[in-house]
Amino acid sequence: MRWGLVPSWFKEDDPSKLQFNTSNCRSDTIMEKRSFKVPLGKGRRCVVLADGFYEWQRCQNTSHRQPYFIYFPQIKTEKSSSIGAASSPEDWEKVWDNWRLLTMAGIFDCWEPPQGGDCLYSYTIITVDSCKGLNDIHHRQVILLIPGMPAILDGEEAVSKWLDFGEVSTQEALTLIQTSENITFHPVSTVVNNSRNNTPECLAPVGLEVKKEFKASGSSQMMLQWLATKSPKKEDPKTPQKAEPDVPQWSSQFLRKSPFPTKRGGAGCLERWLKQEKEEEPVAKRPHNQ
């Protein structure tokens, strides 16, 4: 059976041409979308079994994504009670002896190729709002990447009613679709980010590093207090600063002052320049009538 529901009314010859994602089905819109409403009305309800599922969290201001493994609380056995977060993946594998599988509500359908051939059975998992337990993991300043979680059927009675489409109507069955608080979780290695990895390390708990806030020691606090009270006072930026005597006064020491009074206007400047050139002209070049 394929994960990702292919509706029975789909007319293309290739199910991969389906242009929308049907891996999950939101419980609040299940009766609004034809892809899910039609098979649900036919009583095509199913239960999807899994060891658990993963959720990823994105740390604030970083691109790091921390995966969590989410599953049913397990009954402790002699083997599992000795397994801790610091144990190796090989030791963690021992807890699978009496592992309780997650029972998630789903819908299935049967698609027949238009050109004939084998029927394709496919399914979708119903999702609901996240439970309070998953929201509590925000204490590490992280953001949950997906807002929902699978609709979990907790207990044999809920599973039996969901599957009994002959005696339990659609409306009654939908009352079983609720957020479950009966789950637990732990952080796991980022090796799960690669779907090709299928080792016990994908499930073994890992420790998360917690950044410690800096706290100044007694001597450090005294130094900080001294710096705050004994440091030199800053000069008032509004107080004009006097020029040092060694600093050359460019206007008086290096620039030649004109003996003529300053006048505004381009004509006055030209007249003064011509007069000055005439006075400084060598005597030999002056006319003899002078």
C-alpha positions in Angstrom: 0.0 0.0 0.0 1.3 3.4 -1.0 1.6 6.4 1.4 -0.1 9.3 -0.3 -3.7 8.7 -1.3 -4.5 8.5 -5.0 -8.2 9.1 -5.4 -10.3 6.5 -7.2 -11.6 9.2 -9.6 -8.1 10.2 -10.8 -8.2 9.9 -14.6 -4.4 10.1 -15.5 -2.5 6.9 -16.4 0.3 7.7 -13.9 -0.5 8.4 -10.2 2.7 10.5 -9.9 1.0 13.1 -12.0 -1.3 14.0 -9.1 -0.6 17.7 -8.6 -1.3 18.0 -4.8 0.1 16.3 -1.7 -2.2 13.7 -0.1 0.2 12.2 2.5 -1.7 13.9 5.3 -5.3 15.0 5.7 -6.3 17.8 8.1 -9.2 16.7 10.3 -10.9 20.1 10.1 -11.2 20.0 6.3 -11.7 16.3 5.8 -15.3 16.7 4.8 -14.6 19.5 2.4 -12.2 17.9 0.0 -13.4 15.4 -2.5 -10.2 13.3 -2.3 -10.9 12.4 1.3 -14.7 12.8 1.6 -15.5 10.2 -1.0 -13.5 7.3 0.4 -14.5 8.2 3.9 -18.1 8.0 2.9 -17.5 4.5 1.5 -16.2 3.4 4.9 -12.6 3.1 3.7 -11.0 3.8 7.1 -7.7 2.2 8.1 -5.1 2.3 10.9 -1.5 3.1 10.2 1.0 1.4 12.5 4.4 2.9 13.3 7.1 2.8 15.9 6.8 6.5 16.2 7.3 9.6 14.2 9.7 12.5 14.0 9.3 16.2 14.4 12.0 18.8 13.7 12.6 22.0 15.6 14.4 25.1 14.3 16.5 27.0 16.8 15.9 30.7 16.8 18.5 32.8 14.9 20.1 29.7 13.5 19.6 27.1 10.7 20.0 24.2 13.1 17.2 21.7 13.1 16.9 19.3 16.1 14.9 16.1 15.5 12.7 14.5 18.1 11.4 10.9 18.1 7.7 10.8 19.3 6.0 7.6 20.4 3.7 5.9 22.9 4.9 5.7 26.5 6.4 2.2 26.9 6.0 -0.3 29.7 9.4 -0.6 31.4 10.9 -4.1 31.3 14.1 -5.5 32.9 16.0 -4.6 29.8 14.5 -1.2 29.0 14.7 0.1 32.6 18.5 -0.1 32.4 18.7 2.0 29.2 19.5 5.7 29.7 20.1 8.7 27.5 23.8 8.1 27.6 23.6 4.5 26.5 24.8 3.4 23.1 22.5 2.8 20.1 23.1 -0.9 20.4 21.8 -0.9 24.0 18.8 1.2 23.1 17.8 -1.5 20.5 17.0 -3.9 23.3 13.9 -1.9 24.3 12.1 -3.1 21.1 11.2 -6.5 22.7 7.8 -5.3 23.9 7.5 -2.0 22.0 3.9 -0.6 21.7 3.3 0.7 18.2 1.5 3.9 17.5 -2.0 3.5 16.0 -2.8 6.4 13.7 -6.1 7.0 12.0 -6.1 7.0 8.2 -8.2 6.8 5.1 -7.4 4.5 2.1 -8.7 4.3 -1.5 -8.3 2.0 -4.5 -7.3 3.5 -7.9 -7.7 1.5 -11.2 -5.5 2.5 -14.1 -7.6 3.8 -17.0 -5.8 1.5 -19.4 -6.3 -1.5 -17.2 -3.9 -3.2 -14.8 -3.4 -3.9 -11.1 -5.3 -1.7 -8.6 -3.3 0.6 -6.5 -4.1 0.9 -2.8 -3.0 4.1 -1.1 -3.7 5.9 2.1 -3.4 9.2 4.0 -2.8 9.9 7.7 -5.3 12.2 9.4 -3.7 15.1 11.4 -4.9 17.1 14.3 -3.6 20.1 16.3 -0.5 19.4 18.3 -0.9 18.4 21.9 0.3 20.4 24.9 3.2 18.0 25.4 4.7 18.9 22.0 4.2 22.6 22.7 6.1 22.3 25.9 9.4 21.5 24.1 9.7 25.2 23.2 11.6 25.8 26.5 14.9 25.6 24.6 13.9 28.6 22.4 13.0 26.5 19.4 10.2 26.7 16.9 8.2 23.6 15.9 8.4 23.3 12.1 4.9 21.7 11.6 1.9 22.8 13.5 0.0 19.4 13.7 0.5 15.8 14.7 -1.1 12.5 13.6 -4.5 11.6 14.9 -3.7 8.8 17.4 -6.2 6.1 18.3 -5.3 5.3 21.9 -6.5 1.9 22.9 -8.1 -1.2 21.4 -11.6 0.2 21.7 -10.8 3.3 19.7 -9.1 1.2 17.0 -12.0 -1.2 16.8 -14.6 1.5 16.4 -12.6 3.3 13.7 -12.3 0.2 11.7 -15.9 -1.0 12.1 -17.5 0.9 9.2 -20.5 -1.4 9.2 -21.7 -0.5 12.7 -20.0 2.9 13.4 -21.1 5.7 11.1 -18.8 8.3 9.6 -20.0 11.0 12.0 -19.5 8.8 15.0 -16.1 7.7 13.9 -15.0 11.3 13.4 -15.5 11.9 17.1 -12.6 9.6 17.8 -10.3 12.0 15.9 -8.9 14.0 18.8 -5.6 15.3 20.0 -3.9 12.7 22.2 -1.7 13.7 25.2 -0.6 10.1 25.7 2.8 10.4 24.0 6.4 10.9 25.0 9.5 12.0 23.1 13.2 12.5 23.3 15.9 14.2 21.1 17.8 12.0 18.6 20.8 12.4 16.4 20.7 14.4 13.2 21.5 11.3 11.3 17.8 10.9 10.8 17.9 14.0 8.5 19.2 11.5 5.8 16.4 9.1 4.8 19.0 6.5 3.8 20.1 6.0 7.4 18.3 3.2 9.0 20.2 2.3 12.1 19.5 2.2 15.9 21.2 5.5 16.2 18.1 7.1 14.6 16.1 6.3 17.7 18.7 6.4 20.6 18.3 9.5 22.9 21.0 12.1 22.8 21.8 14.9 25.2 21.3 18.5 24.2 23.9 21.1 25.0 22.5 24.0 27.1 24.3 27.3 26.9 25.1 28.6 30.4 24.8 32.3 31.1 27.9 34.1 32.1 28.0 35.1 35.8 30.8 37.4 37.0 32.7 36.3 40.0 33.2 38.5 43.1 36.5 39.9 41.9 35.1 40.5 38.5 32.2 42.4 39.9 34.6 44.6 42.0 36.6 45.4 38.9 33.5 46.3 36.9 32.3 48.5 39.7 35.8 50.3 39.8 35.8 50.8 36.1 32.3 52.3 36.3 33.3 54.8 39.1 37.0 55.5 38.6 37.3 55.7 34.8 38.4 59.1 33.4 35.6 61.5 32.6 34.9 62.0 29.0 35.2 65.6 27.7 32.0 67.4 27.0 31.6 67.4 23.2 30.0 70.8 23.4 33.2 72.4 24.9 35.4 73.9 22.2 38.9 72.4 22.2 41.9 74.8 22.0 44.5 74.1 19.3 47.9 72.9 20.4 50.7 75.4 19.8 52.7 72.8 17.9 49.9 72.5 15.4 50.6 74.7 12.4 48.1 77.4 11.7 47.7 76.9 8.0 46.1 80.3 7.3 48.8 82.4 9.1 52.1 80.4 8.7 52.0 79.0 5.2 49.5 81.0 3.2 50.7 84.4 1.9 48.3 87.1 2.9 47.2 89.5 0.2 48.1 93.2 1.0 44.8 94.3 -0.6 41.5 94.3 1.2 39.2 91.5 0.4 36.5 92.3 -2.0 33.7 90.1 -3.3 33.1 89.6 -6.9 35.0 88.1 -9.8 35.9 91.5 -11.4 37.7 92.8 -8.2 39.9 89.6 -8.0 40.9 90.0 -11.7 41.8 93.7 -11.2 44.0 93.0 -8.2 45.8 90.2 -9.9 46.6 92.3 -13.0 47.8 95.1 -10.8 50.0 92.8 -8.8 51.6 91.3 -11.9 52.3 94.7 -13.3 54.2 95.7 -10.1 56.2 92.6 -10.0 57.2 92.7 -13.7 61.1 93.1 -14.1 62.4 96.6 -14.9 64.1 95.5 -18.0 60.9 94.6 -19.6 59.1 97.9 -18.8 58.7 100.5 -21.6 61.4 103.2 -21.9 58.8 106.0 -21.5 58.4 105.1 -17.8 
